[in-house]
Amino acid sequence: MITEARRAGAAFALADASGTITQSGEAEALIADDALTVGPLAVSFLDADFLRAGDYRIELTLWPEGRLTLTHLGRRFDTFTRELGRARNQARVAGLLAHGIAMPDVFSGAVLSEAGSVPSEIQVYDTHVTVIPADADPWQVPLGAVTVIRAQDDPPAVVLETSAGPTILGHLARRRDACRVAITERWEAQRQILVELAGQSGFSDGWGVARAGIREFDQLLNRFTAPERVACRNSLLAAATGDPALGFVQLLDPDAERRAPPADLPENMAVFLLVPVGALTVLEVLAGPAAATYVFRDAIDAVNRDLQLLHLRRAPLALTTEQAELAPSNPYRLALRRLEPLRRLRTITTARLIHNEGWQNALGAALSEA
């Protein structure tokens, strides 16, 4: 339903890459959840790479080229601009795979760094924190990557420590402590779930723990490997040239078809194994979704970091070259264009092996490149 705040009369002008106006006129502009329409034009928010508003003028920079300008909105300008920004941001959060299953807690603040501060909306989900900077792409910090959460007094902020460095969330005013508590509660809940599942500490959502760091590795592996994956798992372990890593991840795109292990596993959880074989890293999902085997040409930690940032979403990884074409009908086109972990993983994927009668031979061929 399009509310009054999401409609306004406007003058519009569409320009091409050279700045030449190709279409213009006056019409009612309407904001839907996924697109802006005005007159004969419909612009998907996945293709609206930049939004600038000021002096009663709204400009959308479009992909692959061009610019849409709205003027003459009159008294509706401020309200319409806020709604347009909100709808565009949420569509791009989903388009960049930075959304969650449940609704987040939302805070208005900024990301602080030595270069200054960037006003940002901060969305706290059960699995990650999404940051939506003003006029920039949303990005996220997986809670499984966070090692420390602390309050900072000068300047006042919430600091999320990760191996990649700190994320400093400031300008939260009186809501700084509420933001810290919201993140900490979800972080602690995640860690507690994993302690109860594994019977030991040390696991983080989406991160594989090396065999040397797991107590009774073989027993844990047997508890959380679905019967259909035992033979595949054993073949991969036999081929390993380094320490394999076992991990748990809370899924954000659960599959209808599931592979159940002997131990109880929450419905939205998957168990995965990462196996180094020479210069390759192999991903096998042992329980949860009925996923294929992926082979990547990179070190195990680098592969794991990118997989963690995707929350092990397989759908965009599974796209063929043809399916990954950057067409208006492709729902993953924004992520394929601008989400670096996905772009890196697709670049280094050397094989995707379907679990069928030919899997063993296909694995041998894939690992021959190690």
C-alpha positions in Angstrom: 0.0 0.0 0.0 1.4 3.4 -1.0 0.6 6.0 1.7 0.2 9.7 1.2 3.8 10.2 2.4 5.0 8.1 -0.5 3.3 10.1 -3.3 3.8 13.6 -4.6 3.4 15.6 -7.7 6.7 16.3 -9.4 8.5 17.4 -12.5 10.9 14.8 -13.7 13.8 14.7 -16.1 15.8 11.6 -17.2 19.3 12.2 -18.6 21.6 9.8 -20.3 25.3 9.4 -19.5 26.2 12.5 -21.5 23.7 14.6 -19.5 21.3 14.9 -22.4 17.6 14.9 -21.3 15.8 11.9 -22.9 12.5 12.1 -21.1 10.8 14.8 -19.1 7.4 15.9 -17.9 5.2 16.3 -14.9 3.4 13.4 -13.1 2.7 11.9 -9.7 5.8 10.2 -8.2 5.1 7.0 -6.2 7.4 5.2 -3.9 6.9 1.4 -3.6 9.0 -0.9 -1.5 11.3 -1.8 -4.4 11.0 1.0 -7.0 10.1 4.6 -7.7 7.7 5.4 -10.5 7.0 8.7 -12.1 5.1 9.1 -15.3 6.3 6.5 -17.8 9.5 5.8 -15.8 10.1 3.0 -13.2 13.4 2.9 -11.4 14.3 -0.1 -9.2 16.1 0.9 -6.0 18.7 -1.9 -6.8 19.7 0.3 -9.7 19.6 3.7 -7.9 23.3 3.8 -6.8 23.3 7.3 -5.3 20.6 9.6 -3.9 21.2 13.3 -3.3 18.6 15.7 -2.1 18.8 19.5 -1.5 17.4 22.8 -2.6 14.1 21.1 -3.3 15.7 18.8 -5.9 16.2 15.0 -5.7 18.8 13.3 -7.9 19.1 9.6 -8.4 22.2 8.3 -10.2 21.2 5.2 -12.1 23.0 2.0 -13.1 24.2 1.3 -15.7 24.1 5.0 -16.7 21.9 8.1 -16.4 20.3 10.3 -13.8 16.7 10.9 -12.8 15.9 14.3 -11.3 12.7 15.3 -9.5 11.8 18.9 -8.8 8.7 20.9 -8.0 7.6 18.7 -5.1 6.6 21.8 -3.1 5.7 21.2 0.5 5.9 17.4 0.1 9.7 17.6 -0.5 10.9 16.8 3.0 8.4 14.0 3.7 8.8 12.5 0.2 12.6 12.6 0.5 12.6 10.8 3.8 10.3 8.1 2.6 12.3 7.7 -0.6 15.6 7.3 1.3 14.0 4.8 3.7 12.5 2.6 1.0 15.7 2.8 -1.2 17.9 1.9 1.8 15.9 -1.1 2.8 15.7 -2.4 -0.8 19.5 -2.1 -1.1 20.1 -3.8 2.3 18.2 -6.8 0.9 20.0 -6.5 -2.5 23.4 -6.5 -0.8 22.4 -9.5 1.4 22.6 -7.5 4.6 19.1 -8.2 5.8 17.9 -10.8 8.4 14.9 -13.0 9.0 13.5 -11.0 12.0 13.0 -7.2 12.2 16.1 -5.4 13.6 16.5 -2.8 16.3 17.3 0.5 14.6 19.6 3.3 15.8 20.5 6.6 14.3 24.2 7.4 14.6 27.5 7.5 12.6 30.5 5.4 11.9 33.6 7.0 13.3 37.2 6.8 12.0 40.4 8.8 11.8 39.0 10.3 8.5 35.9 11.6 10.3 32.3 10.5 10.9 29.8 9.2 8.4 26.1 9.6 9.4 24.6 6.2 9.3 21.5 4.1 10.3 22.5 1.1 12.4 20.4 -2.0 12.2 20.9 -4.7 14.8 19.8 -8.2 13.7 20.1 -11.5 15.5 23.1 -12.5 13.3 24.8 -9.2 12.3 24.9 -5.5 12.5 24.1 -3.6 9.2 25.4 -0.1 8.7 23.6 2.1 6.2 25.8 5.2 5.5 24.4 8.3 4.1 24.7 8.0 0.3 26.8 4.9 0.3 26.2 1.1 0.1 25.0 -0.7 3.2 27.5 -3.1 4.8 27.5 -5.5 7.7 29.5 -6.9 10.6 28.6 -10.5 11.3 28.3 -11.1 15.0 30.3 -14.3 14.6 33.3 -12.1 13.6 33.1 -9.9 16.7 35.5 -10.7 19.4 34.8 -7.8 21.8 32.0 -5.4 22.3 32.8 -2.4 24.5 31.6 1.1 25.3 34.0 4.0 24.5 33.8 7.3 26.3 36.0 9.6 24.2 34.2 10.1 21.9 31.2 8.2 23.1 30.7 5.2 21.0 30.1 1.4 20.8 33.2 -0.4 19.5 32.9 -3.8 17.7 36.3 -5.5 17.6 37.0 -8.0 14.8 40.1 -9.5 13.3 39.8 -7.0 10.4 39.8 -4.1 12.9 37.3 -2.1 14.9 34.0 -0.7 13.8 33.2 2.4 15.9 29.5 3.4 16.2 29.1 6.9 17.5 26.7 9.9 17.6 24.2 7.6 19.3 23.4 10.3 22.0 21.4 8.8 24.8 20.9 5.5 23.0 24.6 4.5 23.1 24.0 2.0 25.9 20.8 0.7 24.4 22.7 0.0 21.2 25.5 -1.7 23.0 23.0 -3.9 25.0 21.1 -4.8 21.8 24.2 -6.0 20.1 25.7 -7.7 23.2 22.5 -9.6 23.9 22.3 -11.1 20.4 26.1 -11.8 20.4 25.8 -13.6 23.8 22.7 -15.5 22.7 24.5 -16.7 19.6 27.5 -17.9 21.5 25.3 -19.7 24.1 23.5 -21.6 21.4 26.8 -22.8 20.0 28.1 -23.8 23.4 25.0 -25.9 24.0 25.2 -27.5 20.5 28.9 -28.3 20.5 29.3 -29.0 24.3 32.3 -26.7 24.4 33.2 -23.0 23.9 35.3 -21.6 21.0 32.7 -21.6 18.2 31.4 -18.5 16.5 28.6 -18.2 14.0 29.9 -18.8 10.5 33.5 -19.4 11.5 35.1 -22.8 11.2 37.3 -24.0 14.1 40.4 -26.0 13.1 40.5 -29.6 14.2 43.4 -28.9 16.6 41.2 -26.4 18.5 38.2 -28.8 19.0 37.9 -31.3 21.8 36.9 -34.7 20.6 36.8 -33.6 17.0 35.8 -36.9 15.5 32.9 -37.5 17.9 31.6 -34.0 17.2 31.9 -34.5 13.5 30.0 -37.8 13.7 27.2 -36.2 15.7 26.7 -33.4 13.2 27.1 -35.2 9.9 23.9 -36.2 8.1 24.1 -39.9 7.0 23.9 -38.8 3.4 27.1 -36.8 3.7 29.3 -39.3 5.7 31.0 -40.8 2.6 31.6 -37.4 1.1 33.0 -36.1 4.3 35.4 -39.1 4.6 36.6 -38.6 1.0 37.4 -34.9 1.7 39.2 -35.6 5.0 41.3 -38.3 3.3 42.3 -35.7 0.7 43.2 -32.9 3.2 46.7 -31.5 3.2 46.1 -29.4 6.3 43.9 -29.0 9.3 40.1 -29.1 8.4 37.8 -26.7 10.2 34.3 -27.4 11.5 31.7 -24.7 12.0 28.0 -23.8 12.6 26.1 -21.0 10.9 22.6 -19.6 11.4 21.1 -19.5 8.0 19.3 -16.5 6.5 18.0 -18.4 3.5 16.9 -21.8 4.8 16.2 -24.5 2.3 13.0 -26.5 2.1 15.0 -29.7 1.8 17.1 -30.5 4.8 19.7 -33.1 5.7 19.4 -34.0 9.4 22.4 -35.2 11.5 22.1 -37.7 14.4 22.2 -34.9 17.0 19.4 -32.3 17.3 20.1 -29.2 15.1 18.0 -26.1 15.1 15.9 -25.7 12.0 17.7 -22.5 10.9 21.2 -23.9 11.5 23.8 -25.6 9.2 27.0 -27.4 10.0 29.9 -27.0 7.6 33.3 -28.4 7.0 36.2 -26.5 5.3 39.0 -28.7 4.0 42.4 -27.4 2.7 43.7 -29.5 -0.2 46.9 -27.9 -1.5 46.1 -24.4 -2.9 42.4 -25.2 -2.7 39.7 -25.0 0.0 36.7 -27.3 -0.2 33.4 -26.4 1.5 31.0 -29.2 2.4 27.7 -28.6 4.3 27.4 -31.6 6.5 23.9 -31.0 7.8 21.1 -28.5 7.3 20.5 -27.6 3.6 21.0 -30.0 0.8 23.9 -28.0 -0.6 26.5 -28.8 -3.2 30.2 -29.1 -2.6 32.2 -26.0 -3.5 35.9 -25.8 -4.4 37.7 -22.5 -4.0 41.3 -21.5 -5.0 42.4 -19.6 -1.9 43.5 -20.2 1.7 41.0 -21.6 4.2 40.8 -18.5 6.4 40.3 -16.1 3.4 37.5 -18.3 2.1 35.9 -18.6 5.5 35.9 -14.8 6.0 34.0 -14.2 2.8 31.6 -17.1 3.5 30.9 -15.7 7.0 30.1 -12.3 5.4 27.6 -14.1 3.2 26.2 -16.1 6.2 27.0 -19.1 3.9 24.3 -18.1 1.4 24.7 -20.5 -1.5 22.1 -19.2 -4.0 24.2 -16.4 -5.4 27.3 -18.6 -5.4 25.4 -21.3 -7.4 24.5 -19.0 -10.3 25.9 -20.0 -13.6 27.7 -17.3 -15.7 24.5 -17.0 -17.7 22.3 -16.7 -14.6 24.6 -14.1 -13.1 24.2 -11.8 -16.1 23.5 -8.2 -14.8 20.0 -8.0 -16.2 17.1 -6.0 -14.8 15.3 -9.3 -14.0 18.2 -10.7 -11.9 17.4 -10.2 -8.2 21.1 -10.6 -7.3 22.4 -7.9 -9.7 23.3 -5.4 -7.0 25.2 -8.0 -4.9 26.9 -9.3 -8.1 28.0 -5.8 -8.9 29.0 -4.4 -5.6 29.2 -7.1 -2.8 33.0 -7.8 -2.6 32.8 -11.1 -0.6 30.5 -12.5 -3.2 32.5 -11.2 -6.1 35.7 -12.7 -4.6 34.2 -16.1 -4.0 32.7 -16.3 -7.4 36.0 -15.4 -8.9 37.9 -18.1 -7.0 35.3 -20.9 -7.4 36.8 -23.7 -9.4 34.1 -26.3 -9.1 30.6 -26.8 -7.8 29.9 -30.5 -7.3 26.3 -31.8 -7.2 25.7 -34.8 -4.8 24.9 -37.6 -7.3 26.5 -40.8 -8.5 29.2 -38.9 -10.2 30.3 -36.9 -7.2 33.4 -38.9 -6.3 34.8 -38.7 -9.9 34.0 -35.1 -10.1 35.8 -34.5 -6.8 38.9 -36.2 -8.1 38.9 -34.1 -11.2 38.4 -30.9 -9.2 41.2 -31.7 -6.7 43.6 -32.6 -9.5 44.2 -28.8 -9.8 45.5 -28.6 -6.2 
